[in-house]
Amino acid sequence: KQLLLSGKKSHLALMNQYAHFKKMEHLVIITATYGQGEAPASAEKFIQLVKKNPQKQAFDFSVVGFGSTAYPNFCQFAYETHEALKEVNNSTALQEVFTVNDQSFESFNNWCSVWSEKMGLPIHLEKPKLVTTSKPASTFKVIHKAELPEDDTFLLSLKNLNGSKPVSGDLLSVVPAKGERERLYSIGKVNTDTLLISIRRHEKGLCSNYLHQLEHNEKLTATVVNNRNFHFPKYSKKTVFIATGTGIGPFLGMIQENIKRKEIHLYWGARTKDAFNLYKDYIETALQEGKLTDFKTAYSRQQSEKIYVQHLIQRDKELFLEVLKKKGCIMICGSIAMQKEVLQELQQLSSKYLGKDLSYYQNRRQIKMDCY
Ligand SMILES: Cc1cc2nc3c(=O)[nH]c(=O)nc-3n(C[C@H](O)[C@H](O)[C@H](O)COP(=O)(O)OP(=O)(O)OC[C@H]3O[C@@H](n4cnc5c(N)ncnc54)[C@H](O)[C@@H]3O)c2cc1C
């Protein structure tokens, strides 16, 4: 908007759409970083595309990275993008990579001032009004804690004593100690006022251990964060859930909410069969009640050869292809490493059998992810 107001033309595209831009003089990249320093899905092909599409004319570029310093690989993909662009002929880095921590408007504005000064353009950004998607803090009471002696995961059932009305797939933000940053946990809503969170206990983790030591009837103050891109899709007739470990948490709630008994297939990966005991009752009841169509597991350490959820996608490809073709939805929750493998499998199916890039379905919100 600001460029248009200054009488300049601009073209806005996803990083995966990088091509020969005949008239490009200035390139601005704004990118997040995903997982352990990887590209976001919409930028996965960018580095390759930069190499494949040299520009005939000279251009300058500037890279802005969005991220959070709470992660060790803060803005790593922004730095990789900068390096890749520096390597190509005709390009000039206008400035070093600029980083923006935790959506800081001030940092972004600083970048904008420096950039616009170099461009000789008067650009003034207006501070956006704060839109909070979080509801006010609520009080929860621990009504049940289930854990397995041989496993490091546990399930907390929380009764919502006041306030917010979460939906399965929303996140619970917990601040484990004063001055600490928040930690997020995926919510499964199992009935009107009971939430379920599945937590993996980290050996020296502050919040996971804080939650673990909570006793029956003890209270917890936490904030529900709206995560609307990960709610159960009402329109989808056929849905596949894919999870590893604690990633099953939000799905336990979504299955409960399936009163229309739509087709839902759940794929779950864990190291051993024993891990399933934590969720057994929920899954078996849902199967009996017809709220869950089937439940397929991949236990990586149960047999001599390693089986992971992504292997099941290959095996059951007919189902996955049908879900994609018929506007169904695939939801993925759990580890980032699993997400990467699953997306790769889906990408292969999609291009081989449907002649489409997976981004086609992602753009239609048929693939939803919440991985950590
Ligand atoms: C969108 C989202 C959804 C999530 N959903 C879930 C969920 O449903 N379930 C779930 O279990 N988690 C979930 N997480 C992860 C969760 O938010 C926390 O990151 C996780 O519980 C670890 O927090 P912590 O405070 O226990 O560990 P932290 O204190 O933050 O420590 C992080 C890591 O560092 C290690 N560490 C800490 N101190 C030391 C030390 N002194 N020496 C060596 N190592 C150390 C810990 O062992 C741990 O592995 C989610 C995250 C996101 C972003």
PDBQT file of the ligand as one rigid body, heavy atoms in Angstrom, charges set to zero:
ROOT
HETATM    1  C1  LIG A 401       2.170 -24.853  18.785  1.00  0.00    +0.000 C 
HETATM    2  C2  LIG A 401       2.796 -25.725  19.858  1.00  0.00    +0.000 A 
HETATM    3  C3  LIG A 401       2.066 -26.748  20.411  1.00  0.00    +0.000 A 
HETATM    4  C4  LIG A 401       2.644 -27.576  21.377  1.00  0.00    +0.000 A 
HETATM    5  N1  LIG A 401       1.907 -28.598  21.909  1.00  0.00    +0.000 NA
HETATM    6  C5  LIG A 401       2.479 -29.432  22.815  1.00  0.00    +0.000 A 
HETATM    7  C6  LIG A 401       1.733 -30.529  23.355  1.00  0.00    +0.000 A 
HETATM    8  O1  LIG A 401       0.547 -30.725  23.048  1.00  0.00    +0.000 OA
HETATM    9  N2  LIG A 401       2.377 -31.368  24.207  1.00  0.00    +0.000 N 
HETATM   10  C7  LIG A 401       3.710 -31.175  24.577  1.00  0.00    +0.000 A 
HETATM   11  O2  LIG A 401       4.227 -31.974  25.382  1.00  0.00    +0.000 OA
HETATM   12  N3  LIG A 401       4.414 -30.132  24.102  1.00  0.00    +0.000 NA
HETATM   13  C8  LIG A 401       3.831 -29.250  23.235  1.00  0.00    +0.000 A 
HETATM   14  N4  LIG A 401       4.571 -28.201  22.746  1.00  0.00    +0.000 N 
HETATM   15  C9  LIG A 401       5.947 -27.976  23.276  1.00  0.00    +0.000 C 
HETATM   16  C10 LIG A 401       5.842 -27.181  24.608  1.00  0.00    +0.000 C 
HETATM   17  O3  LIG A 401       5.342 -25.895  24.355  1.00  0.00    +0.000 OA
HETATM   18  C11 LIG A 401       7.195 -27.000  25.313  1.00  0.00    +0.000 C 
HETATM   19  O4  LIG A 401       8.139 -26.506  24.413  1.00  0.00    +0.000 OA
HETATM   20  C12 LIG A 401       7.725 -28.272  25.951  1.00  0.00    +0.000 C 
HETATM   21  O5  LIG A 401       6.802 -28.777  26.903  1.00  0.00    +0.000 OA
HETATM   22  C13 LIG A 401       9.058 -28.018  26.663  1.00  0.00    +0.000 C 
HETATM   23  O6  LIG A 401       8.908 -27.013  27.611  1.00  0.00    +0.000 OA
HETATM   24  P1  LIG A 401       9.650 -27.070  28.998  1.00  0.00    +0.000 P 
HETATM   25  O7  LIG A 401       9.385 -25.790  29.718  1.00  0.00    +0.000 OA
HETATM   26  O8  LIG A 401       9.337 -28.333  29.727  1.00  0.00    +0.000 OA
HETATM   27  O9  LIG A 401      11.155 -27.135  28.580  1.00  0.00    +0.000 OA
HETATM   28  P2  LIG A 401      12.179 -25.909  28.584  1.00  0.00    +0.000 P 
HETATM   29  O10 LIG A 401      12.485 -25.519  29.985  1.00  0.00    +0.000 OA
HETATM   30  O11 LIG A 401      11.686 -24.853  27.664  1.00  0.00    +0.000 OA
HETATM   31  O12 LIG A 401      13.430 -26.629  27.953  1.00  0.00    +0.000 OA
HETATM   32  C14 LIG A 401      13.489 -26.932  26.548  1.00  0.00    +0.000 C 
HETATM   33  C15 LIG A 401      14.457 -28.073  26.324  1.00  0.00    +0.000 C 
HETATM   34  O13 LIG A 401      15.724 -27.776  26.865  1.00  0.00    +0.000 OA
HETATM   35  C16 LIG A 401      16.138 -28.781  27.787  1.00  0.00    +0.000 C 
HETATM   36  N5  LIG A 401      16.784 -28.144  28.962  1.00  0.00    +0.000 N 
HETATM   37  C17 LIG A 401      16.251 -27.219  29.781  1.00  0.00    +0.000 A 
HETATM   38  N6  LIG A 401      17.119 -26.862  30.721  1.00  0.00    +0.000 NA
HETATM   39  C18 LIG A 401      18.241 -27.583  30.503  1.00  0.00    +0.000 A 
HETATM   40  C19 LIG A 401      19.508 -27.669  31.132  1.00  0.00    +0.000 A 
HETATM   41  N7  LIG A 401      19.793 -26.954  32.202  1.00  0.00    +0.000 N 
HETATM   42  N8  LIG A 401      20.399 -28.547  30.644  1.00  0.00    +0.000 NA
HETATM   43  C20 LIG A 401      20.117 -29.294  29.555  1.00  0.00    +0.000 A 
HETATM   44  N9  LIG A 401      18.953 -29.238  28.900  1.00  0.00    +0.000 NA
HETATM   45  C21 LIG A 401      18.023 -28.396  29.375  1.00  0.00    +0.000 A 
HETATM   46  C22 LIG A 401      14.861 -29.487  28.207  1.00  0.00    +0.000 C 
HETATM   47  O14 LIG A 401      15.075 -30.838  28.560  1.00  0.00    +0.000 OA
HETATM   48  C23 LIG A 401      14.007 -29.376  26.994  1.00  0.00    +0.000 C 
HETATM   49  O15 LIG A 401      14.242 -30.444  26.102  1.00  0.00    +0.000 OA
HETATM   50  C24 LIG A 401       3.988 -27.353  21.797  1.00  0.00    +0.000 A 
HETATM   51  C25 LIG A 401       4.708 -26.304  21.232  1.00  0.00    +0.000 A 
HETATM   52  C26 LIG A 401       4.138 -25.505  20.273  1.00  0.00    +0.000 A 
HETATM   53  C27 LIG A 401       4.963 -24.372  19.714  1.00  0.00    +0.000 C 
ENDROOT
TORSDOF 0
